[in-house]
Amino acid sequence: MTDLREKVVEDRGIISRIQTYIPGFSGYRAKEDIRAADNMLRMQMADKLASVRRSIEVCRSDMAANGSLDYLERLGALISRFKTIEQEVGHAAQGYSGISAKVKFGEAELNKLYDYDYSLISALADLAADSLKLKAAVNSNSAASIKENIDAMGARLDTFEATFKNRMMTVTGMEA
């Protein structure tokens, strides 16, 4: 996977490149690049959440078509949570801003964010795998397996949401 920061630097226009050489402006430009990379990552995470949600919605349709109604409401609640978290991720605050940023990011802080990002991306991959397990459970019409998979996805989504909120507390400087 390409480092998003490198992609942002590659995509800089000529004016942005010139700004990196102006004294006092290069740090600002670097921070803007970090913001852009952070935004790109969050958009990718929101897209992945939407993809997993759509997969779950297909499962819900299949359950309704099969007459497997026992856990349909619980699955609907999970889909609703996915939508909410998807919106939180896609529209989260960017934290530090402008030339006089109150939140200072050094290498240690960035490394902490990268740890959060890795955890979030790993959780998204696990959620995608979980959605395939749910699909198999729905196809086999196993009520116990459907419930187990819905519960597992709910727990994983709880962890994802908590990690994302901790990450955003770090980005916005609200960390305790």
FENCOR-V131467 format. One line per field, one symbol per residue. burial: b if it has 9 or more other ideal C-beta (glycine too) atoms within 8 Angstrom, else e. Layout:
burial->???
//
This chain:
burial->eeebbebbeeeeeeebbebbeeeebbebbbbbbbbbbbbbbbbebbebbbbbbebbbbbbebbbeeebeebbebbbebbebbbebbbbbbebebbbeeeebebebeeebbebbeebbebbbebbebbbebbbbbbbbbeeeebebbbbbbebbbebbebbbebbebbbbbbbbeee
//
